[in-house]
Amino acid sequence: MLDKSRLKEMYRFVVNGAISFLVDYGILYALTEFCGVNYLLSSAISFCASVAVNYVICVKWVFEGAKNTNSRAKAVFIGSSVVGLLLNQLFMWLFVEKCGIYYMLAKVIATLLVMIWNYIAKRKALVNN
């Protein structure tokens, strides 16, 4: 059974994820629809922007003690984000190109799949350093 502090942390992580997703989804749509940027490039740019937002919120609000992270923990956080980006791009390509799913719906599915990786990796990077 999870203790209250872990449930609180998970709730904060979900709220942070929602905020980060809105940044990601909004930039993806704006770059693709209004600027004519290919959806894969837009997806990479929007993902990186959302990682920056996610990091700040994780350190300031989600994970207790994360403010005291060292260089190694930050490197692990960045490394996990790079893996998340690669997974995101792979899922976007697979869903759009191979499955014929609209890129905005593909983004929702890709985000849900990458979210599991993000929680495990970012918690490890910021809490268990």
C-alpha positions as a Python dict, from the first residue, in 0.01 Angstrom:
ca = {
    (1, 'M'): (0, 0, 0),
    (2, 'L'): (126, 347, -86),
    (3, 'D'): (173, 596, 194),
    (4, 'K'): (14, 942, 186),
    (5, 'S'): (334, 1120, 88),
    (6, 'R'): (381, 894, -216),
    (7, 'L'): (16, 943, -320),
    (8, 'K'): (62, 1320, -285),
    (9, 'E'): (377, 1299, -495),
    (10, 'M'): (198, 1097, -763),
    (11, 'Y'): (-90, 1348, -768),
    (12, 'R'): (156, 1634, -813),
    (13, 'F'): (332, 1440, -1087),
    (14, 'V'): (1, 1395, -1271),
    (15, 'V'): (-81, 1767, -1240),
    (16, 'N'): (269, 1851, -1363),
    (17, 'G'): (220, 1607, -1649),
    (18, 'A'): (-105, 1777, -1747),
    (19, 'I'): (60, 2118, -1753),
    (20, 'S'): (357, 1983, -1948),
    (21, 'F'): (122, 1806, -2189),
    (22, 'L'): (-66, 2130, -2259),
    (23, 'V'): (265, 2299, -2340),
    (24, 'D'): (368, 2005, -2560),
    (25, 'Y'): (33, 1971, -2737),
    (26, 'G'): (-10, 2347, -2789),
    (27, 'I'): (335, 2399, -2939),
    (28, 'L'): (298, 2089, -3158),
    (29, 'Y'): (-31, 2218, -3298),
    (30, 'A'): (89, 2577, -3344),
    (31, 'L'): (412, 2482, -3520),
    (32, 'T'): (245, 2225, -3746),
    (33, 'E'): (-77, 2407, -3832),
    (34, 'F'): (28, 2772, -3828),
    (35, 'C'): (396, 2752, -3921),
    (36, 'G'): (385, 2454, -4157),
    (37, 'V'): (655, 2260, -3972),
    (38, 'N'): (656, 1882, -4026),
    (39, 'Y'): (478, 1705, -3738),
    (40, 'L'): (790, 1509, -3636),
    (41, 'L'): (1004, 1821, -3606),
    (42, 'S'): (719, 2003, -3430),
    (43, 'S'): (685, 1708, -3196),
    (44, 'A'): (1054, 1713, -3106),
    (45, 'I'): (1052, 2088, -3041),
    (46, 'S'): (732, 2076, -2836),
    (47, 'F'): (859, 1776, -2637),
    (48, 'C'): (1179, 1962, -2547),
    (49, 'A'): (984, 2268, -2435),
    (50, 'S'): (758, 2054, -2219),
    (51, 'V'): (1060, 1879, -2063),
    (52, 'A'): (1194, 2218, -1952),
    (53, 'V'): (859, 2307, -1793),
    (54, 'N'): (835, 1958, -1641),
    (55, 'Y'): (1181, 1983, -1486),
    (56, 'V'): (1114, 2316, -1318),
    (57, 'I'): (784, 2193, -1174),
    (58, 'C'): (936, 1860, -1063),
    (59, 'V'): (1217, 2034, -877),
    (60, 'K'): (1004, 2309, -725),
    (61, 'W'): (687, 2117, -642),
    (62, 'V'): (660, 1745, -722),
    (63, 'F'): (952, 1567, -556),
    (64, 'E'): (1048, 1647, -196),
    (65, 'G'): (1421, 1708, -169),
    (66, 'A'): (1471, 1752, -543),
    (67, 'K'): (1598, 2108, -494),
    (68, 'N'): (1919, 1958, -360),
    (69, 'T'): (1998, 1757, -671),
    (70, 'N'): (2357, 1728, -781),
    (71, 'S'): (2509, 1733, -1130),
    (72, 'R'): (2478, 1357, -1164),
    (73, 'A'): (2105, 1368, -1086),
    (74, 'K'): (2056, 1646, -1340),
    (75, 'A'): (2245, 1443, -1601),
    (76, 'V'): (2026, 1140, -1530),
    (77, 'F'): (1717, 1362, -1560),
    (78, 'I'): (1837, 1495, -1896),
    (79, 'G'): (1934, 1147, -2013),
    (80, 'S'): (1592, 1009, -1922),
    (81, 'S'): (1435, 1298, -2111),
    (82, 'V'): (1640, 1216, -2420),
    (83, 'V'): (1517, 856, -2402),
    (84, 'G'): (1163, 992, -2356),
    (85, 'L'): (1211, 1208, -2667),
    (86, 'L'): (1330, 910, -2869),
    (87, 'L'): (1033, 702, -2752),
    (88, 'N'): (797, 990, -2831),
    (89, 'Q'): (935, 1027, -3182),
    (90, 'L'): (922, 653, -3245),
    (91, 'F'): (561, 631, -3129),
    (92, 'M'): (462, 940, -3331),
    (93, 'W'): (618, 798, -3646),
    (94, 'L'): (468, 453, -3593),
    (95, 'F'): (118, 579, -3520),
    (96, 'V'): (108, 841, -3796),
    (97, 'E'): (305, 674, -4075),
    (98, 'K'): (236, 307, -4013),
    (99, 'C'): (-108, 314, -3848),
    (100, 'G'): (-249, 621, -4026),
    (101, 'I'): (-356, 794, -3704),
    (102, 'Y'): (-402, 1175, -3708),
    (103, 'Y'): (-90, 1332, -3557),
    (104, 'M'): (-275, 1507, -3274),
    (105, 'L'): (-436, 1181, -3160),
    (106, 'A'): (-104, 1002, -3203),
    (107, 'K'): (47, 1261, -2967),
    (108, 'V'): (-205, 1175, -2696),
    (109, 'I'): (-129, 803, -2727),
    (110, 'A'): (248, 859, -2738),
    (111, 'T'): (228, 1084, -2433),
    (112, 'L'): (43, 821, -2231),
    (113, 'L'): (303, 559, -2320),
    (114, 'V'): (602, 783, -2247),
    (115, 'M'): (445, 901, -1918),
    (116, 'I'): (520, 566, -1753),
    (117, 'W'): (888, 593, -1848),
    (118, 'N'): (899, 954, -1731),
    (119, 'Y'): (769, 887, -1381),
    (120, 'I'): (1006, 601, -1313),
    (121, 'A'): (1312, 770, -1461),
    (122, 'K'): (1255, 1119, -1323),
    (123, 'R'): (1176, 994, -975),
    (124, 'K'): (1496, 791, -980),
    (125, 'A'): (1694, 1092, -1104),
    (126, 'L'): (1554, 1345, -858),
    (127, 'V'): (1482, 1143, -544),
    (128, 'N'): (1723, 850, -532),
    (129, 'N'): (2042, 1034, -627),
}
